Amino acid sequence: MAHAVPTPGTTTGARTGTGPSRPGRRTTPDVLGPRTHLLVKWGLPVVTALVYGYWVASVRRHGGPITGWNLLTGFMSALVFVILYFALRAVTRRLPPEIHAALWGAFAGCALGFIYSGSGVAMFTSILASLLLAGAVTAGLVYHYYTRRDPGRARPSGTT
């Protein structure tokens, strides 16, 4: 069965309702509204940071009572996490895919390494676990970016 491929500058039809397509972008139906996208764009990182802060505080507590220092550690960890997340999200948009993936991998690896080092394990184990996660996130993102990039930009013109 043949399907029509939208060309740049033409509408994609009533099915998507997105209007003219942009070159190099897939036009898929958008089931969520702009308000929901904005809420997810800002709310999800904040909620993730709060969960991360709670996790740090829980690991640092070692099953003991909740103290003021423990709460301060959790909230400061959440604050640093969300600040680094938003800074990284703003910076990586302008970078090539390889560096973009490496920075997000380093962020994930450092976040895990910080939590894991607070549990009292050997430093080598913490470093190894964070390097494994950083490598896995980087490899996954490189794969994601290269399997979904614009075919027109895949190779410079004139190469085989």
Backbone bond lengths (Angstrom), bond angles and torsions (degrees), N, CA, C in turn:
res aa  C-N    CA-C-N  psi(-1)  N-CA   C-N-CA  omega(-1)  CA-C   N-CA-C  phi
1 M - - - 1.440 - - 1.522 108.47 -
2 A 1.302 117.42 131.33 1.456 122.50 -177.58 1.524 109.96 -94.41
3 H 1.318 114.61 143.39 1.456 120.87 177.49 1.523 108.66 -124.14
4 A 1.303 115.50 143.36 1.459 120.25 177.58 1.526 109.20 -76.41
5 V 1.309 115.63 138.37 1.452 121.14 178.62 1.520 107.77 -100.70
6 P 1.359 117.79 126.38 1.464 118.26 178.55 1.517 111.16 -67.15
7 T 1.316 115.38 140.94 1.460 120.96 178.50 1.518 108.50 -105.60
8 P 1.327 116.90 156.10 1.463 119.23 179.88 1.515 111.92 -57.74
9 G 1.327 115.61 134.84 1.450 120.73 177.44 1.513 113.94 91.48
10 T 1.319 119.02 -3.98 1.455 120.88 178.40 1.525 108.74 -108.31
11 T 1.303 115.46 160.08 1.459 119.07 178.40 1.520 108.99 -79.79
12 T 1.316 115.02 153.47 1.465 119.66 -178.38 1.509 111.69 -91.83
13 G 1.319 118.08 -2.64 1.450 120.31 176.42 1.512 112.12 104.74
14 A 1.331 114.97 176.76 1.462 120.88 -177.06 1.518 111.78 -75.34
15 R 1.328 117.42 -16.54 1.463 120.11 -176.36 1.525 111.82 -64.08
16 T 1.320 117.51 -41.50 1.460 119.45 -177.47 1.508 112.50 -95.03
17 G 1.310 117.55 -36.09 1.449 120.85 -179.75 1.522 113.38 68.97
18 T 1.319 118.27 22.24 1.463 120.28 -177.40 1.516 112.45 -96.83
19 G 1.310 119.06 -5.09 1.459 120.43 179.30 1.506 111.71 84.75
20 P 1.343 116.55 -152.87 1.460 119.11 -177.85 1.527 111.36 -65.41
21 S 1.313 114.92 142.32 1.462 118.86 180.00 1.521 109.37 -83.20
22 R 1.314 115.41 152.42 1.458 120.86 177.34 1.518 108.03 -100.16
23 P 1.323 117.35 143.09 1.463 119.35 179.42 1.523 110.64 -61.13
24 G 1.322 115.13 136.16 1.454 120.42 176.72 1.512 114.92 81.87
25 R 1.313 118.16 3.77 1.461 121.06 -178.75 1.521 109.29 -118.40
26 R 1.326 114.69 140.01 1.454 118.94 174.44 1.514 109.20 -79.94
27 T 1.308 117.21 139.40 1.448 120.72 177.70 1.521 108.15 -105.40
28 T 1.312 114.98 100.61 1.454 120.73 177.13 1.514 108.08 -112.70
29 P 1.311 117.10 155.36 1.461 118.63 -179.69 1.531 111.03 -63.66
30 D 1.301 115.68 138.25 1.459 121.48 178.72 1.523 107.52 -102.32
31 V 1.322 116.36 109.51 1.457 120.31 -176.57 1.521 112.49 -89.06
32 L 1.325 117.86 -11.72 1.453 121.50 179.39 1.518 109.85 -108.47
33 G 1.308 116.57 148.39 1.452 121.49 -179.79 1.518 112.32 -82.26
34 P 1.323 117.04 171.67 1.462 121.26 -179.44 1.535 112.54 -62.29
35 R 1.316 117.22 -34.71 1.464 120.50 179.30 1.522 111.02 -65.15
36 T 1.318 116.73 -40.75 1.462 120.77 178.65 1.513 110.76 -66.64
37 H 1.323 117.41 -40.66 1.464 121.04 177.01 1.529 111.17 -61.16
38 L 1.325 116.79 -41.91 1.460 120.81 178.63 1.522 111.46 -65.29
39 L 1.320 116.02 -41.30 1.465 120.43 178.31 1.522 111.21 -62.60
40 V 1.314 117.13 -43.34 1.466 120.97 179.42 1.523 110.38 -69.20
41 K 1.332 117.07 -38.99 1.466 121.29 -178.14 1.526 111.63 -60.84
42 W 1.323 117.82 -37.57 1.461 121.30 -178.25 1.521 113.01 -103.10
43 G 1.314 117.63 -33.68 1.461 120.69 -175.61 1.511 114.48 -77.15
44 L 1.303 117.73 -39.85 1.466 120.91 -177.68 1.530 112.52 -63.24
45 P 1.336 120.61 -43.64 1.462 119.26 176.03 1.529 113.12 -63.55
46 V 1.327 117.35 -36.46 1.467 120.33 179.62 1.521 110.38 -67.21
47 V 1.322 116.97 -44.36 1.474 120.23 178.15 1.530 109.96 -64.72
48 T 1.320 117.39 -41.00 1.465 120.77 177.52 1.525 110.71 -62.18
49 A 1.333 117.44 -40.06 1.463 120.87 178.13 1.528 111.29 -65.33
50 L 1.316 117.82 -38.71 1.464 120.18 177.84 1.527 111.26 -65.68
51 V 1.324 116.60 -40.67 1.465 119.78 176.23 1.523 110.04 -64.41
52 Y 1.317 117.48 -40.63 1.456 121.60 177.82 1.531 110.41 -62.32
53 G 1.322 117.41 -44.83 1.456 121.00 178.67 1.515 112.39 -62.34
54 Y 1.330 116.53 -40.46 1.461 120.27 176.49 1.523 110.25 -63.67
55 W 1.318 116.22 -40.59 1.464 121.21 -179.94 1.534 110.85 -64.39
56 V 1.334 116.82 -42.85 1.466 120.64 177.51 1.523 110.37 -61.76
57 A 1.327 116.58 -46.36 1.459 120.38 -179.33 1.520 111.14 -63.27
58 S 1.323 116.53 -38.70 1.462 120.55 179.75 1.519 111.62 -66.68
59 V 1.319 117.28 -41.52 1.461 120.72 179.83 1.525 110.58 -68.97
60 R 1.308 117.47 -41.27 1.465 121.16 -178.82 1.534 112.23 -68.91
61 R 1.307 116.78 -23.74 1.464 121.20 -177.79 1.515 111.80 -74.31
62 H 1.324 118.19 -26.77 1.466 124.30 -179.10 1.524 112.23 55.88
63 G 1.323 117.69 36.46 1.462 121.35 177.48 1.513 114.70 80.50
64 G 1.317 118.06 3.77 1.460 121.60 -179.90 1.520 111.49 -84.25
65 P 1.328 116.58 -171.74 1.466 119.67 -179.66 1.524 111.68 -72.25
66 I 1.320 115.22 156.03 1.459 121.16 177.87 1.524 108.02 -78.28
67 T 1.315 115.96 127.58 1.462 121.62 -179.38 1.520 109.81 -120.25
68 G 1.310 115.49 170.80 1.465 120.30 177.55 1.518 112.10 -64.77
69 W 1.335 117.30 -39.02 1.461 120.79 178.07 1.521 110.61 -65.27
70 N 1.324 115.49 -34.95 1.457 120.14 178.74 1.526 110.40 -65.61
71 L 1.332 116.65 -44.19 1.462 120.39 177.51 1.522 111.17 -64.67
72 L 1.335 116.42 -41.09 1.464 120.34 178.50 1.527 111.10 -62.12
73 T 1.332 116.53 -42.12 1.464 120.48 177.80 1.529 110.67 -61.10
74 G 1.319 117.04 -43.37 1.463 120.88 179.81 1.520 112.73 -63.99
75 F 1.337 116.66 -46.40 1.462 119.61 -179.17 1.534 111.84 -68.80
76 M 1.318 117.38 -38.26 1.465 119.25 177.53 1.526 111.27 -67.10
77 S 1.323 116.78 -37.64 1.470 119.94 176.51 1.520 110.67 -63.79
78 A 1.327 116.58 -41.81 1.466 120.43 177.91 1.522 110.71 -63.92
79 L 1.332 117.16 -40.99 1.455 120.93 -179.73 1.532 111.27 -64.95
80 V 1.310 117.26 -45.79 1.469 120.84 178.63 1.530 110.18 -63.75
81 F 1.338 117.13 -41.68 1.460 121.67 179.25 1.523 110.79 -58.58
82 V 1.333 117.52 -49.92 1.463 119.82 -175.66 1.528 111.09 -70.69
83 I 1.324 118.74 -35.06 1.471 120.37 177.30 1.530 110.31 -65.29
84 L 1.326 116.48 -45.94 1.467 119.54 178.00 1.524 111.70 -64.38
85 Y 1.329 117.18 -37.84 1.463 120.65 178.73 1.526 110.56 -60.81
86 F 1.338 116.86 -51.00 1.463 119.50 -177.58 1.535 111.36 -67.02
87 A 1.333 117.89 -36.95 1.464 120.40 176.87 1.525 110.80 -64.28
88 L 1.317 115.83 -43.43 1.461 120.03 179.39 1.520 111.42 -66.19
89 R 1.323 116.91 -39.66 1.463 120.33 178.45 1.524 111.26 -64.17
90 A 1.323 117.44 -36.42 1.464 120.53 179.40 1.527 111.59 -72.71
91 V 1.323 117.33 -37.30 1.463 121.17 -175.88 1.528 111.97 -78.34
92 T 1.315 118.02 -41.23 1.465 120.34 -171.59 1.517 114.37 -71.96
93 R 1.295 119.09 -13.06 1.474 120.49 179.46 1.525 111.90 -64.48
94 R 1.324 116.90 -27.75 1.466 120.81 -175.64 1.519 112.78 -98.69
95 L 1.326 117.74 7.08 1.458 120.66 -175.11 1.522 111.56 -102.74
96 P 1.332 117.04 159.84 1.467 120.06 174.59 1.532 110.04 -66.19
97 P 1.323 117.70 158.28 1.461 121.37 -174.68 1.531 114.41 -57.62
98 E 1.331 117.45 -36.25 1.471 119.02 -177.55 1.519 111.59 -66.64
99 I 1.324 116.43 -44.92 1.466 120.50 -179.85 1.525 109.84 -70.22
100 H 1.329 116.47 -38.61 1.465 121.71 176.29 1.528 109.88 -56.08
101 A 1.313 116.58 -49.45 1.459 121.21 -179.77 1.525 111.66 -65.10
102 A 1.329 117.40 -40.10 1.465 120.59 -179.29 1.528 111.39 -65.51
103 L 1.320 118.02 -38.73 1.462 120.41 179.12 1.522 111.94 -67.33
104 W 1.345 116.96 -41.99 1.467 118.66 177.62 1.526 110.87 -67.87
105 G 1.326 117.60 -34.03 1.459 120.41 175.68 1.519 111.46 -65.63
106 A 1.325 116.59 -41.26 1.468 120.33 177.71 1.523 111.05 -65.19
107 F 1.318 116.99 -38.70 1.464 120.77 177.60 1.525 110.89 -62.01
108 A 1.323 116.78 -47.06 1.472 120.20 179.53 1.525 111.20 -64.72
109 G 1.321 116.95 -41.82 1.457 120.57 179.63 1.516 112.41 -64.75
110 C 1.330 117.41 -41.94 1.470 120.60 178.60 1.527 111.07 -66.96
111 A 1.324 117.12 -38.90 1.466 119.67 178.83 1.523 110.63 -62.59
112 L 1.327 116.91 -44.89 1.464 119.86 178.37 1.523 111.10 -67.18
113 G 1.323 117.36 -42.34 1.457 120.88 -179.72 1.519 112.35 -60.81
114 F 1.332 117.78 -38.59 1.457 121.03 178.67 1.526 111.40 -64.80
115 I 1.321 116.32 -44.00 1.471 119.35 178.93 1.520 110.48 -66.69
116 Y 1.304 116.42 -47.24 1.463 121.04 -174.11 1.523 111.81 -67.15
117 S 1.331 117.71 -33.27 1.462 120.04 179.17 1.523 111.59 -68.75
118 G 1.313 117.73 -24.98 1.459 121.04 179.12 1.516 113.79 -76.98
119 S 1.317 116.93 -9.60 1.465 119.52 -178.00 1.521 112.73 -84.52
120 G 1.318 117.98 -7.28 1.453 121.07 176.76 1.518 114.42 94.18
121 V 1.324 118.70 10.72 1.461 120.60 177.75 1.530 109.07 -78.31
122 A 1.316 115.91 168.78 1.463 120.59 177.84 1.528 109.69 -63.18
123 M 1.318 116.42 146.21 1.451 121.37 -177.78 1.532 111.26 -61.27
124 F 1.333 117.69 -36.22 1.461 120.87 178.62 1.526 110.57 -60.80
125 T 1.314 117.17 -40.97 1.469 120.96 179.51 1.520 110.46 -64.67
126 S 1.307 116.82 -41.91 1.459 120.93 178.99 1.528 111.18 -64.03
127 I 1.323 116.17 -43.67 1.464 120.01 179.34 1.522 110.89 -65.42
128 L 1.323 117.09 -42.60 1.460 120.95 179.86 1.527 111.40 -62.22
129 A 1.329 117.08 -44.87 1.475 120.48 179.73 1.520 110.87 -63.68
130 S 1.336 117.57 -41.82 1.461 119.49 -179.41 1.531 111.50 -69.50
131 L 1.325 118.08 -36.07 1.467 120.16 176.69 1.527 111.66 -67.35
132 L 1.326 116.63 -38.41 1.470 119.51 177.25 1.524 111.16 -64.02
133 L 1.335 116.86 -43.72 1.462 119.21 178.58 1.529 110.78 -66.29
134 A 1.326 117.38 -42.81 1.468 120.03 179.17 1.525 111.20 -60.61
135 G 1.330 116.71 -42.15 1.463 119.81 177.89 1.515 112.73 -65.29
136 A 1.332 116.36 -40.12 1.466 119.80 179.88 1.531 111.36 -67.34
137 V 1.317 117.38 -42.49 1.469 120.32 178.95 1.521 110.22 -65.84
138 T 1.323 117.32 -43.47 1.463 120.58 178.74 1.523 111.23 -61.53
139 A 1.335 116.94 -47.36 1.470 120.17 179.73 1.524 111.19 -63.02
140 G 1.313 117.42 -41.19 1.466 120.64 178.81 1.514 112.44 -64.25
141 L 1.321 117.02 -40.81 1.463 119.61 179.44 1.527 112.39 -72.21
142 V 1.321 117.57 -37.76 1.470 119.40 175.69 1.520 109.84 -61.17
143 Y 1.311 116.45 -44.57 1.467 120.25 176.99 1.526 110.32 -60.11
144 H 1.317 117.12 -45.33 1.467 121.39 -179.86 1.526 111.14 -59.85
145 Y 1.331 117.21 -47.29 1.461 120.24 -177.40 1.524 112.37 -67.73
146 Y 1.315 117.86 -37.51 1.461 119.53 -177.29 1.516 113.53 -80.87
147 T 1.315 118.75 -21.15 1.462 119.16 175.95 1.517 111.96 -87.51
148 R 1.307 118.25 -10.22 1.456 121.11 -178.43 1.527 113.45 -121.94
149 R 1.309 117.51 16.35 1.457 117.88 -179.39 1.517 111.06 -86.08
150 D 1.319 115.31 165.73 1.458 123.70 -177.46 1.528 109.69 -65.82
151 P 1.335 118.52 125.16 1.461 119.97 -179.78 1.522 113.16 -61.55
152 G 1.307 118.58 -26.29 1.463 121.55 179.18 1.516 112.24 -69.34
153 R 1.333 117.22 -24.81 1.458 120.96 -179.81 1.522 111.83 -100.64
154 A 1.330 117.29 4.34 1.460 120.10 -175.85 1.520 111.99 -64.01
155 R 1.339 117.76 -42.02 1.464 122.72 -179.76 1.522 108.72 -132.37
156 P 1.300 116.24 144.30 1.469 117.99 172.98 1.517 109.81 -64.87
157 S 1.316 117.28 150.66 1.470 120.26 -178.44 1.515 110.09 -65.87
158 G 1.321 114.77 142.67 1.453 121.24 177.49 1.533 113.44 93.71
159 T 1.336 118.97 -2.94 1.455 120.90 178.26 1.523 109.32 -102.43
160 T 1.292 115.62 157.45 1.467 118.81 -179.63 1.486 111.89 -107.38
